[in-house]
Amino acid sequence: MSESPNQVISPSKAAARIRAAAVDAFATSGYGGTTTREIAARLDMSPAAMYPHYRSKEELLFAISYEGHTAALDVVVSADLPDEAPSTRLQAMIGAFASWQATHHAQARVVQYELNALTPEHYRDVVKLRRDITRIVRAVVDAGAASGEFTVPDGEGVTLALMSLCVDICRWFPAGAYTEPEAVADLYADLAMRMVGAGEVLPGSSEVG
């Protein structure tokens, strides 16, 4: 029987150090361009010393991917304000999600762009988390459309566009005037309002070029 995702992630300090070194390596050279030997060298350990924690490079990628998606899901759930209006909820969730993508941009780059290297079983586990995040945001978009607060001809399309914008942050952050996660959070919360047609643009908001 295969181990559960939480077992693979492992709370041990040694496993956490291995994951952190792998994130740096994968983000710099890509999953395919990185060897376990190179990851071990970053920690001044032998490749054999990694095996008690991670039996393969793919298992290590899975641990990083599952951990990252779980953290992102927790951020979105925690940011939701169920008793507030849909626009307040959507701004809070998208702002928090965007901030996480910027703050953890190296991990997010690995999490978002190396999924195809996972085994089919591990891929399914991670994609389920991605769908959970999308489902939560979609529910708020639909609630705003139902109440008339949002003007969205296609709730699914708008939700997918919002998700795509957020996960792409790791590709370019930091850049230009956007070197702080808080600035990215404010920008993307405003963009979300524009995309769902919710009211007027906030004063001082960045224009979209």
The 8 nearest C-alpha neighbors of each residue, nearest first, counted from 0:
[[1, 2, 3, 120, 4, 6, 7, 121],
 [2, 0, 3, 4, 7, 6, 120, 121],
 [1, 3, 6, 4, 7, 0, 5, 8],
 [2, 4, 6, 5, 7, 1, 8, 0],
 [5, 3, 7, 6, 8, 2, 62, 65],
 [6, 4, 8, 7, 3, 9, 2, 62],
 [7, 5, 3, 9, 4, 8, 2, 10],
 [6, 8, 4, 5, 9, 62, 3, 2],
 [7, 9, 62, 5, 6, 4, 10, 66],
 [10, 8, 6, 7, 11, 14, 5, 15],
 [9, 11, 12, 8, 15, 14, 6, 5],
 [12, 10, 14, 13, 9, 15, 16, 8],
 [13, 11, 15, 14, 16, 10, 9, 17],
 [12, 14, 16, 15, 11, 17, 52, 10],
 [15, 13, 17, 11, 16, 12, 52, 18],
 [14, 16, 12, 18, 17, 13, 19, 11],
 [17, 15, 19, 13, 14, 18, 20, 12],
 [16, 18, 14, 20, 15, 19, 21, 13],
 [19, 17, 21, 15, 16, 20, 22, 14],
 [20, 18, 16, 22, 21, 17, 15, 23],
 [21, 19, 17, 23, 22, 18, 38, 16],
 [20, 22, 24, 18, 23, 19, 38, 25],
 [21, 23, 19, 25, 20, 24, 106, 26],
 [24, 22, 26, 20, 21, 25, 27, 19],
 [23, 25, 21, 27, 22, 26, 28, 20],
 [24, 26, 29, 30, 22, 28, 27, 23],
 [27, 25, 23, 24, 105, 29, 109, 22],
 [28, 26, 24, 25, 29, 23, 22, 105],
 [29, 27, 32, 25, 24, 26, 33, 30],
 [30, 28, 25, 32, 31, 26, 27, 33],
 [29, 31, 25, 33, 32, 113, 28, 116],
 [30, 32, 29, 33, 28, 34, 25, 116],
 [31, 33, 29, 28, 30, 34, 25, 24],
 [32, 34, 30, 31, 28, 29, 25, 24],
 [35, 33, 36, 37, 38, 32, 56, 31],
 [34, 36, 38, 37, 39, 46, 56, 33],
 [37, 35, 39, 34, 46, 38, 40, 45],
 [36, 38, 40, 34, 35, 39, 41, 33],
 [39, 37, 35, 41, 40, 36, 21, 20],
 [38, 40, 36, 44, 42, 46, 41, 37],
 [41, 39, 43, 37, 42, 38, 44, 36],
 [42, 40, 38, 39, 43, 20, 37, 44],
 [43, 41, 40, 39, 44, 38, 20, 17],
 [44, 42, 40, 41, 39, 45, 38, 46],
 [45, 43, 39, 42, 40, 48, 46, 41],
 [44, 46, 47, 48, 39, 43, 40, 36],
 [47, 45, 36, 48, 39, 49, 35, 44],
 [46, 48, 45, 49, 50, 51, 44, 39],
 [47, 49, 45, 46, 50, 44, 51, 39],
 [50, 48, 47, 46, 52, 51, 53, 39],
 [49, 51, 54, 53, 52, 47, 48, 46],
 [50, 52, 49, 53, 48, 54, 47, 14],
 [53, 51, 50, 49, 14, 54, 9, 7],
 [54, 52, 50, 55, 59, 49, 51, 58],
 [53, 55, 50, 58, 52, 51, 56, 49],
 [56, 54, 58, 57, 53, 59, 50, 35],
 [55, 57, 59, 58, 35, 60, 54, 53],
 [58, 56, 60, 59, 55, 61, 117, 116],
 [59, 57, 61, 55, 60, 56, 53, 62],
 [58, 60, 56, 62, 57, 61, 53, 63],
 [61, 59, 57, 63, 58, 62, 64, 56],
 [60, 62, 58, 64, 59, 63, 65, 57],
 [61, 63, 8, 59, 65, 60, 64, 7],
 [62, 64, 60, 66, 61, 65, 67, 18],
 [65, 63, 110, 61, 67, 66, 62, 60],
 [64, 66, 68, 62, 67, 63, 125, 61],
 [65, 67, 69, 63, 64, 68, 62, 70],
 [68, 66, 70, 64, 69, 65, 63, 71],
 [67, 69, 71, 65, 70, 66, 72, 64],
 [68, 70, 72, 66, 67, 71, 65, 73],
 [69, 71, 73, 67, 68, 72, 66, 74],
 [72, 70, 68, 74, 73, 69, 67, 75],
 [71, 73, 69, 75, 74, 70, 132, 68],
 [72, 74, 70, 76, 71, 75, 77, 69],
 [73, 75, 71, 77, 72, 76, 78, 70],
 [74, 76, 78, 72, 92, 73, 77, 96],
 [77, 75, 73, 79, 78, 74, 72, 92],
 [78, 76, 74, 75, 79, 73, 80, 92],
 [79, 77, 92, 75, 76, 91, 74, 95],
 [80, 78, 76, 88, 77, 92, 81, 75],
 [79, 81, 88, 83, 82, 78, 87, 91],
 [82, 80, 83, 79, 88, 84, 85, 139],
 [81, 83, 80, 84, 88, 79, 85, 87],
 [82, 84, 80, 81, 87, 88, 85, 86],
 [83, 85, 87, 86, 88, 82, 143, 81],
 [86, 84, 88, 143, 87, 139, 89, 142],
 [87, 85, 89, 88, 84, 90, 197, 143],
 [88, 86, 90, 84, 85, 89, 91, 83],
 [89, 87, 85, 91, 80, 86, 90, 79],
 [88, 90, 86, 92, 91, 87, 93, 85],
 [91, 89, 188, 87, 93, 88, 92, 94],
 [90, 92, 88, 94, 89, 93, 78, 95],
 [93, 91, 78, 89, 95, 75, 94, 90],
 [94, 92, 96, 90, 95, 188, 91, 97],
 [93, 95, 184, 188, 97, 91, 92, 96],
 [94, 96, 98, 92, 93, 97, 91, 99],
 [95, 97, 93, 99, 98, 94, 75, 92],
 [98, 96, 100, 94, 165, 184, 99, 95],
 [97, 99, 180, 184, 95, 101, 96, 100],
 [100, 98, 102, 96, 101, 97, 103, 95],
 [99, 101, 97, 104, 103, 98, 102, 169],
 [102, 100, 104, 98, 180, 99, 103, 169],
 [101, 103, 99, 104, 100, 180, 98, 179],
 [104, 102, 100, 106, 101, 105, 107, 99],
 [103, 105, 169, 107, 101, 100, 106, 102],
 [106, 104, 108, 107, 103, 26, 109, 22],
 [105, 107, 109, 108, 103, 104, 22, 110],
 [106, 108, 110, 104, 109, 105, 111, 103],
 [109, 107, 105, 169, 111, 106, 110, 112],
 [108, 110, 106, 107, 113, 112, 111, 26],
 [109, 111, 64, 107, 108, 112, 106, 113],
 [112, 110, 108, 109, 107, 113, 114, 166],
 [111, 113, 109, 114, 108, 110, 115, 107],
 [112, 114, 109, 115, 116, 111, 110, 30],
 [115, 113, 116, 117, 112, 111, 110, 122],
 [114, 116, 117, 113, 122, 112, 118, 119],
 [115, 117, 114, 113, 118, 57, 30, 60],
 [118, 116, 115, 122, 114, 121, 57, 119],
 [117, 119, 121, 120, 122, 116, 57, 115],
 [118, 120, 122, 121, 123, 117, 124, 115],
 [121, 119, 123, 122, 118, 124, 117, 125],
 [120, 122, 124, 118, 123, 119, 117, 125],
 [121, 123, 119, 125, 120, 117, 124, 118],
 [122, 124, 126, 120, 121, 125, 127, 119],
 [125, 123, 121, 127, 122, 126, 120, 128],
 [124, 126, 122, 128, 127, 123, 65, 121],
 [125, 127, 129, 123, 128, 124, 122, 130],
 [126, 128, 130, 125, 124, 129, 123, 131],
 [129, 127, 131, 126, 125, 130, 68, 132],
 [130, 128, 126, 132, 131, 127, 133, 125],
 [129, 131, 133, 127, 128, 132, 134, 126],
 [130, 132, 128, 134, 129, 133, 127, 135],
 [133, 131, 129, 135, 130, 134, 72, 128],
 [132, 134, 130, 136, 131, 135, 137, 129],
 [133, 135, 137, 131, 132, 136, 130, 138],
 [136, 134, 138, 132, 137, 133, 131, 139],
 [135, 137, 133, 139, 138, 134, 140, 132],
 [136, 138, 140, 134, 139, 135, 158, 133],
 [137, 139, 141, 135, 136, 140, 142, 134],
 [140, 138, 142, 136, 141, 137, 85, 143],
 [139, 141, 137, 143, 142, 138, 144, 154],
 [140, 142, 144, 138, 139, 143, 145, 137],
 [143, 141, 139, 145, 144, 140, 138, 146],
 [144, 142, 149, 148, 85, 146, 140, 141],
 [143, 145, 149, 141, 147, 142, 146, 148],
 [146, 144, 142, 143, 147, 141, 148, 149],
 [145, 147, 143, 148, 144, 142, 149, 141],
 [148, 146, 144, 149, 145, 143, 150, 142],
 [147, 149, 143, 146, 144, 197, 150, 86],
 [150, 148, 144, 143, 197, 195, 147, 196],
 [149, 151, 196, 195, 144, 152, 148, 147],
 [150, 152, 153, 195, 154, 149, 144, 196],
 [153, 151, 154, 150, 157, 156, 144, 195],
 [152, 154, 156, 151, 155, 157, 158, 150],
 [155, 153, 157, 156, 151, 158, 141, 140],
 [154, 156, 158, 157, 153, 159, 137, 160],
 [155, 157, 159, 153, 158, 154, 160, 152],
 [156, 158, 160, 154, 159, 155, 161, 153],
 [159, 157, 161, 155, 160, 156, 137, 154],
 [158, 160, 162, 156, 161, 157, 163, 155],
 [159, 161, 157, 163, 158, 162, 156, 164],
 [162, 160, 158, 164, 159, 163, 157, 165],
 [163, 161, 159, 165, 160, 164, 166, 158],
 [162, 164, 160, 166, 165, 161, 159, 167],
 [165, 163, 161, 167, 162, 166, 160, 168],
 [164, 166, 162, 97, 167, 163, 168, 161],
 [165, 167, 163, 168, 164, 162, 169, 100],
 [166, 168, 164, 165, 169, 170, 163, 171],
 [169, 167, 170, 166, 165, 171, 172, 100],
 [168, 170, 104, 108, 167, 172, 171, 107],
 [169, 171, 168, 167, 172, 108, 104, 166],
 [170, 172, 169, 168, 173, 174, 167, 104],
 [173, 171, 174, 169, 168, 101, 170, 104],
 [172, 174, 178, 177, 171, 175, 179, 101],
 [175, 173, 172, 177, 178, 171, 176, 179],
 [176, 174, 177, 173, 178, 172, 171, 179],
 [175, 177, 178, 174, 173, 179, 182, 183],
 [178, 176, 174, 175, 179, 173, 182, 183],
 [177, 179, 173, 176, 174, 180, 172, 175],
 [178, 180, 181, 182, 177, 183, 173, 101],
 [181, 179, 98, 183, 101, 182, 102, 184],
 [182, 180, 184, 183, 179, 98, 185, 94],
 [183, 181, 185, 184, 180, 179, 177, 186],
 [182, 184, 180, 186, 181, 185, 187, 98],
 [183, 185, 94, 181, 98, 97, 187, 182],
 [186, 184, 182, 188, 183, 187, 94, 189],
 [187, 185, 183, 189, 184, 188, 190, 182],
 [186, 188, 190, 189, 184, 185, 94, 191],
 [187, 189, 90, 94, 191, 185, 190, 186],
 [190, 188, 192, 187, 186, 191, 185, 193],
 [191, 189, 187, 193, 192, 188, 194, 186],
 [192, 190, 194, 188, 189, 193, 187, 195],
 [193, 191, 197, 189, 190, 195, 194, 196],
 [192, 194, 190, 196, 191, 195, 197, 189],
 [193, 195, 191, 192, 196, 190, 157, 197],
 [194, 196, 149, 192, 151, 193, 197, 150],
 [195, 197, 150, 193, 149, 194, 192, 198],
 [198, 196, 149, 192, 195, 148, 193, 199],
 [199, 197, 196, 200, 192, 148, 193, 149],
 [198, 200, 201, 197, 193, 196, 192, 202],
 [199, 201, 202, 198, 204, 193, 189, 192],
 [200, 202, 204, 199, 203, 189, 198, 205],
 [203, 201, 204, 200, 199, 205, 189, 206],
 [202, 204, 201, 205, 200, 206, 189, 186],
 [205, 203, 202, 201, 206, 200, 189, 186],
 [206, 204, 207, 203, 186, 189, 190, 202],
 [207, 205, 208, 204, 203, 190, 200, 186],
 [206, 208, 205, 190, 204, 186, 193, 189],
 [207, 206, 205, 190, 204, 186, 193, 187]]
